[in-house]
């Protein structure tokens, strides 16, 4: 055991979960930049419009904007639908997390008139695979919408500067 009471399997799974969270944050940022680009908004305005929105709202807004030209945006639309239908996203981001013998277990609970609870175990390998898949989809969306990593960095630098200079 390591000094903090976790086994190596837990440490590895926690590290890979961290990579997934960072990857998901990149998706959220990408959606914000894409919405601002579609609306022709400057970074400060794009950030104001999307600041309080979660993934579902951002993806619905972006989908509506992209559907204005379905032919031009067909690839981005298909990729965004893939993201919207990714089942592990909610499990990994919104579950109660515990330890299993080989990694982590995610307990997803719902109460839609009837309470239900479902456990999904993940080890470092499955979490890393989920992160790689997410990263590939994000890169394909960037390509489909003509958004680069420098575009995203410049956008957030400008939005941050504008927010803190007012």
C-alpha positions in Angstrom: 0.0 0.0 0.0 1.0 3.6 -0.6 1.3 6.1 2.2 -2.2 7.4 1.7 -3.9 4.0 2.1 -4.7 3.3 -1.6 -3.3 0.4 -3.5 -1.5 0.9 -6.8 -4.6 -0.2 -8.7 -6.5 2.6 -7.1 -3.8 5.2 -7.6 -3.6 4.3 -11.3 -7.4 4.4 -11.7 -7.6 7.8 -9.9 -4.9 9.2 -12.2 -6.8 8.0 -15.3 -10.0 9.4 -14.0 -8.2 12.7 -13.6 -7.2 12.5 -17.3 -10.8 11.9 -18.2 -12.0 14.9 -16.2 -9.3 17.1 -17.9 -10.4 15.7 -21.3 -14.0 16.4 -20.5 -13.1 20.0 -19.5 -11.5 20.3 -23.0 -14.8 19.2 -24.5 -16.7 21.9 -22.5 -14.2 24.5 -23.7 -14.4 23.4 -27.3 -18.2 23.7 -27.2 -18.0 27.2 -25.8 -15.5 28.3 -28.5 -17.7 26.6 -31.2 -20.8 28.3 -30.0 -19.1 31.7 -30.0 -17.7 31.1 -33.4 -21.1 30.1 -34.9 -22.7 33.2 -33.4 -19.8 35.5 -34.4 -19.2 36.5 -30.8 -16.0 37.9 -29.3 -14.5 35.7 -26.5 -15.9 37.8 -23.6 -19.4 37.7 -25.0 -19.1 34.0 -25.8 -18.0 33.3 -22.3 -20.8 35.4 -20.8 -23.4 33.5 -22.9 -22.1 30.0 -22.0 -20.7 30.6 -18.5 -23.5 28.9 -16.5 -24.3 26.2 -19.1 -23.6 22.6 -18.5 -22.7 20.1 -21.3 -26.3 19.2 -22.2 -27.3 22.9 -22.8 -24.1 23.7 -24.6 -24.4 20.7 -26.9 -28.1 21.4 -27.7 -27.3 25.0 -28.5 -24.4 24.0 -30.7 -26.4 21.3 -32.4 -29.1 23.9 -33.3 -26.5 26.3 -34.7 -24.8 23.5 -36.7 -28.1 22.3 -38.1 -28.6 25.6 -39.9 -26.2 24.2 -42.5 -26.5 20.4 -42.2 -24.5 19.6 -45.3 -21.5 21.8 -44.3 -21.6 20.6 -40.7 -22.5 16.9 -41.2 -19.3 15.6 -39.7 -19.5 17.9 -36.6 -23.2 17.1 -36.1 -22.5 13.3 -36.1 -19.6 13.7 -33.7 -21.6 15.9 -31.4 -24.3 13.2 -31.3 -21.7 10.7 -30.5 -20.6 12.8 -27.5 -24.2 13.3 -26.4 -24.8 9.6 -26.4 -21.6 8.6 -24.5 -23.0 6.6 -21.6 -19.8 6.7 -19.5 -19.8 10.5 -19.3 -22.4 10.8 -16.6 -21.2 7.7 -14.8 -17.7 9.0 -14.6 -18.5 12.6 -13.8 -21.6 12.4 -11.6 -21.4 9.1 -9.7 -20.4 8.3 -6.2 -16.9 6.8 -6.4 -15.6 4.0 -4.3 -12.8 1.5 -4.5 -13.0 -2.0 -6.0 -10.4 -4.8 -6.0 -9.0 -3.7 -9.4 -9.7 0.0 -9.5 -12.8 2.1 -8.8 -16.5 1.5 -8.8 -19.0 4.3 -9.9 -22.4 4.2 -8.3 -25.0 6.0 -10.4 -28.2 6.7 -8.6 -31.5 8.0 -10.0 -34.8 9.0 -8.7 -37.3 9.3 -11.6 -40.4 8.4 -9.5 -38.6 5.2 -8.6 -35.2 5.0 -7.0 -32.5 3.0 -8.8 -28.8 2.4 -8.2 -26.3 0.9 -10.6 -22.6 0.1 -10.0 -20.0 0.2 -12.8 -16.5 -0.9 -12.0 -13.6 0.7 -14.0 -9.9 0.0 -13.8 -7.1 2.2 -15.1 -7.2 0.6 -18.5 -11.0 1.2 -19.1 -10.7 4.8 -17.8 -7.7 5.4 -20.1 -9.6 4.0 -23.0 -12.6 6.3 -22.3 -10.2 9.2 -22.2 -8.5 8.3 -25.5 -11.9 7.9 -27.2 -13.0 11.3 -25.8 -9.8 13.0 -27.0 -10.2 11.5 -30.5 -13.8 12.8 -30.8 -12.7 16.2 -29.5 -9.9 16.4 -32.1 -12.3 15.3 -34.9 -14.8 18.0 -33.9 -12.0 20.6 -33.8 -11.0 19.6 -37.4 -14.7 19.6 -38.6 -15.3 23.1 -37.3 -11.9 24.6 -38.1 -10.9 25.2 -34.5 -7.3 24.7 -33.4 -5.7 24.4 -30.0 -4.2 27.9 -30.4 -7.7 29.2 -31.2 -9.0 27.8 -28.0 -6.1 29.2 -25.9 -6.3 32.6 -27.5 -10.1 32.6 -26.9 -9.8 31.9 -23.2 -6.9 34.2 -22.7 -9.0 37.1 -24.3 -12.1 36.2 -22.3 -10.1 36.1 -19.1 -8.4 39.4 -19.8 -11.7 41.0 -20.7 -13.4 39.7 -17.5 -10.7 41.0 -15.3 -10.1 44.4 -16.9 -13.7 45.7 -16.6 
